[in-house]
Amino acid sequence: MERLGFWGLLMGSVEKSSDSGNSVACSASAKNGDEDSSTSSKQVSPLKGSGSRNTSPLGRVGSRNTSPSRQKVVKTKPRGLEEETVASFGKQVVADVQMEDGIWAMLPEDLLNEILARVPPFMIFRIRSVCKKWNLILQDNSFLKFHSNVSSHGPCLLTFWKNSPQIPQCSVFSLPLKTWYKIPFTFLPPWAFWLVGSSGGLVCFSGLDGLTFRTLVCNPLMQSWRTLPSMHYNQQRQLIMVVDRSDKSFKVIATSDIYGDKSLPTEVYDSKTDKWSLHQIMPAVNLCSSKMAYCDSRLYLETLSPLGLMMYRLDSGQWEHIPAKFPRSLLDGYLVAGTQKRLFLVGRIGLYSTLQSMRIWELDHTKVSWVEISRMPPKYFRALLRLSAERFECFGQDNLICFTSWNQGKGLLYNVDKKIWSWISGCALQSCNSQVCFYEPRFDASVL
């Protein structure tokens, strides 16, 4: 493992992007209030939101007071929100109590670490400048222990690209905070070009180091990384990484050769042994997509011949064919893994451009068939794909599905559980060569 840079550099590098990501739900109401037209670019704070409407009968302006006691209506402007009317029943407003340094300085160490462990990971770098002790918090095993027991901050989108001098760039969009953050990726070796994916706080890259195909795993927040040992066969392979947080280990699965060589065996890297192991060769099939989905300890790929899915069981190392026929008139499809055993198929359907639509199906494991669960509204479909032949990318995590188009500077997010569509915009999605995946920021994810 190599660890580059020092924490002061990392603290100054992880910052908000000037282009903030605005997520606009399809069911959201219009904003109230005037906007400052003299400002060319507006930074959106994660605490700010569109003007929320007070629907409480007690808070309506001009509503008749029928209460026996006199109701005093006070107009306030809560911090970060538009002005709204708030009802008060004569309660005395208590001013903020000034915090005494002597009392808070005696806060128990365990309680302090438990509080800091609940701070969003991107905010940790800002509070590390408070004192020398907090500046070394990421090296404190007690803090990392509390952090590992805290639930995830929430899903994020990680975008990776290289600019003209081939300098790696990375931006992360926090869905809970609705804000873009920049993370320095200059610690990566120059051969790390392809973003394989992310799992459990780790990010996997691959590339060609001369004539050698290499793979590395890194933790962007901790700026730690290491190169994995060479595989048994030096071929450019389709890869996917999975992390097991229970035993703090990860595995990388290498399936078929990207050029169609069907004679290569499946290789699996295990971080506990630091070795690649050989497994069954994938049966001779015609893959219709290089995209893979992993859920419930199983790896899925789409096949045209025989029609259906190829499933790889990680526990037994065996391949199996699932005869799940694709929907009729399916133009292009992507497999997306959901929570637990849910497996989704996302794709366009329709022979003519005017009749095309984007649909989402879920695999019925009992009947071995695809069941339609949702359709993209036409207005979102037309905005995402302006041309019928335009390509799009699709990936998912935790029942969230994200769509990106090559000619669009924004992404479209769909929440399967809440059935909500929302846009994600920002400079990080405007690069034509950017690679995107879901990412879970964690300090305790180890590359060892």
C-alpha positions, -999 to 999 in steps of 0.1 A, spaced: 0 0 0 12 34 -9 -1 66 9 7 98 -9 4 135 2 -3 148 36 -35 157 53 -32 194 49 -31 189 11 -61 167 12 -80 191 34 -74 219 10 -82 198 -21 -115 184 -11 -137 213 -17 -170 222 -32 -172 226 -69 -183 259 -82 -210 242 -102 -234 229 -77 -257 200 -85 -293 208 -84 -316 179 -80 -351 187 -92 -378 162 -84 -406 158 -109 -431 163 -81 -414 194 -66 -433 227 -65 -420 260 -82 -396 281 -62 -409 313 -45 -389 346 -43 -367 365 -66 -333 354 -78 -303 376 -81 -298 381 -118 -265 398 -114 -248 366 -102 -235 345 -130 -230 313 -110 -248 304 -78 -234 280 -51 -261 259 -36 -257 250 0 -269 216 11 -291 233 36 -309 254 10 -340 243 -7 -368 257 -28 -394 277 -10 -413 252 11 -450 259 15 -465 259 50 -497 239 46 -505 239 83 -539 257 90 -521 275 118 -495 290 95 -517 303 66 -515 340 60 -549 357 63 -566 327 79 -593 335 104 -583 330 141 -610 309 157 -590 299 188 -602 312 221 -567 325 229 -553 352 206 -530 338 180 -500 359 171 -486 355 136 -450 362 132 -431 363 99 -397 347 101 -371 335 76 -355 303 88 -318 300 78 -314 285 43 -352 285 35 -375 310 18 -395 333 39 -427 316 53 -453 323 79 -450 306 113 -476 305 140 -468 312 176 -491 307 207 -474 333 228 -444 311 236 -414 330 248 -386 328 223 -354 315 240 -322 329 227 -293 306 219 -273 297 249 -237 305 246 -216 274 248 -189 275 275 -155 262 264 -148 248 299 -178 225 298 -174 213 263 -137 207 268 -145 180 293 -166 160 267 -157 123 270 -134 111 242 -158 83 232 -188 106 230 -168 131 209 -157 104 185 -193 91 182 -205 126 174 -178 132 148 -184 98 132 -219 110 123 -206 141 105 -208 137 67 -174 125 54 -168 155 32 -174 179 62 -146 161 82 -119 178 61 -134 212 70 -135 206 108 -100 192 109 -87 228 110 -102 234 144 -73 220 164 -42 198 161 -61 168 177 -89 170 151 -63 174 124 -51 138 131 -86 124 135 -83 102 104 -54 84 120 -73 78 152 -83 41 154 -110 50 180 -127 74 155 -124 49 127 -140 22 148 -170 44 156 -172 55 119 -173 18 108 -204 12 130 -223 42 117 -247 38 88 -236 51 54 -237 88 46 -258 79 16 -251 72 -21 -229 95 -41 -220 98 -78 -183 96 -86 -171 110 -119 -136 104 -132 -119 118 -163 -86 130 -176 -81 164 -191 -58 173 -220 -25 168 -202 -38 134 -190 -41 146 -154 -68 126 -136 -98 146 -123 -125 134 -98 -157 150 -86 -182 134 -62 -219 145 -60 -235 138 -26 -271 129 -31 -280 137 6 -263 171 5 -270 178 -32 -235 192 -36 -204 185 -58 -170 180 -41 -136 178 -58 -112 151 -47 -76 150 -58 -67 120 -78 -31 128 -87 -19 99 -66 -30 74 -93 -4 60 -116 -6 72 -152 -18 38 -166 -50 38 -144 -75 48 -171 -106 27 -169 -130 31 -140 -141 -5 -131 -165 5 -104 -169 11 -67 -181 -9 -37 -180 -4 1 -159 28 -1 -133 14 -24 -128 23 -61 -112 0 -87 -93 10 -118 -76 -9 -146 -53 0 -175 -24 -10 -196 11 -4 -182 30 -9 -214 19 -43 -225 8 -55 -191 -28 -53 -180 -30 -41 -144 -56 -34 -117 -56 -12 -87 -79 -5 -57 -79 28 -39 -98 47 -11 -102 83 -25 -109 98 9 -78 84 25 -57 88 -6 -45 52 -2 -41 27 -31 -22 -4 -41 -17 -24 -73 -31 -59 -74 -8 -88 -84 -8 -98 -121 -34 -122 -133 -25 -157 -146 -34 -145 -182 -22 -111 -193 -54 -102 -212 -77 -71 -209 -107 -85 -191 -141 -75 -179 -138 -68 -142 -161 -61 -113 -153 -55 -76 -173 -65 -45 -165 -56 -9 -175 -76 22 -175 -51 51 -182 -79 76 -146 -92 73 -131 -61 57 -121 -78 25 -128 -74 -12 -128 -95 -43 -123 -87 -80 -139 -110 -106 -123 -112 -141 -147 -128 -166 -143 -131 -204 -118 -112 -226 -131 -79 -240 -120 -90 -275 -141 -122 -274 -116 -148 -264 -138 -175 -249 -109 -198 -238 -99 -178 -208 -109 -192 -173 -126 -170 -148 -102 -155 -123 -111 -142 -88 -88 -121 -67 -92 -123 -29 -77 -96 -7 -74 -121 22 -50 -142 3 -36 -115 -21 -38 -140 -49 -58 -147 -81 -75 -181 -83 -86 -199 -115 -122 -211 -119 -145 -225 -146 -144 -211 -181 -175 -193 -191 -196 -215 -215 -194 -204 -252 -221 -177 -254 -226 -145 -274 -227 -116 -250 -249 -87 -260 -233 -63 -235 -201 -59 -215 -220 -45 -185 -224 -68 -155 -245 -67 -124 -237 -83 -90 -262 -90 -64 -268 -117 -38 -233 -133 -43 -241 -138 -80 -228 -121 -112 -251 -116 -141 -244 -110 -178 -267 -107 -208 -264 -132 -237 -279 -134 -271 -271 -170 -278 -284 -188 -259 -309 -160 -251 -311 -150 -215 -286 -145 -187 -253 -161 -176 -250 -163 -139 -217 -169 -120 -219 -181 -84 -191 -166 -64 -193 -192 -37 -190 -223 -60 -171 -207 -89 -196 -222 -114 -215 -206 -144 -251 -213 -150 -275 -202 -178 -309 -186 -169 -334 -187 -198 -350 -154 -191 -362 -140 -225 -359 -103 -230 -389 -81 -237 -399 -77 -274 -384 -49 -295 -357 -42 -269 -331 -20 -285 -304 -19 -258 -305 -30 -222 -285 -27 -191 -285 -50 -160 -287 -31 -127 -283 -46 -93 -308 -36 -66 -309 -43 -29 -311 -79 -17 -320 -102 -46 -335 -76 -69 -322 -75 -105 -334 -48 -129 -332 -46 -167 -332 -10 -182 -335 -3 -219 -352 14 -248 -380 -3 -266 -397 5 -299 -387 2 -336 -394 38 -346 -378 69 -330 -412 85 -324 -425 55 -306 -394 47 -285 -396 47 -247 -374 38 -217 -386 11 -195 -375 -8 -164 -382 -45 -157 -375 -66 -127 -365 -103 -129 -391 -127 -114 -367 -154 -101 -396 -178 -96 -411 -175 -131 -378 -167 -147 -393 -138 -166 -390 -100 -167 -419 -79 -152 -422 -43 -162 -422 -20 -131 -418 15 -145 -415 37 -176 -396 69 -180 -420 99 -186 -418 111 -222 -405 146 -212 -375 131 -195 -369 106 -223 -369 134 -249 -346 156 -227 -322 127 -221 -320 114 -256 -326 140 -282 -318 116 -311 -331 81 -315 -296 68 -322 -280 86 -292 -263 63 -267 -267 64 -230 -252 48 -199 -270 33 -170 -259 20 -136 -275 16 -102 -271 9 -65 -295 4 -36 -326 7 -59 -313 39 -74 -308 40 -112 -288 68 -129 -290 76 -166 -263 96 -184 -261 106 -221 -230 113 -240 -243 147 -253 -259 159 -221 -243 178 -192 -266 163 -166 -278 129 -153 -312 116 -146 -318 97 -113 -347 73 -106 -357 61 -72 -373 27 -77 -389 26 -42 -403 62 -42 -409 62 -80 -394 97 -83 -374 111 -112 -349 139 -107 -321 157 -126 -285 160 -115 -265 187 -131 -229 199 -127 -197 205 -145 -185 170 -136 -210 154 -160 -202 177 -190 -170 160 -200 -175 137 -230 -149 112 -217 -161 111 -181 -168 78 -164 -194 76 -137 -204 51 -110 -221 51 -76 -198 56 -46 -201 52 -9 -176 75 9 -160 57 39 -129 63 59 -127 28 73 -125 10 38 -90 -5 37 -71 -14 5 -51 -41 24 
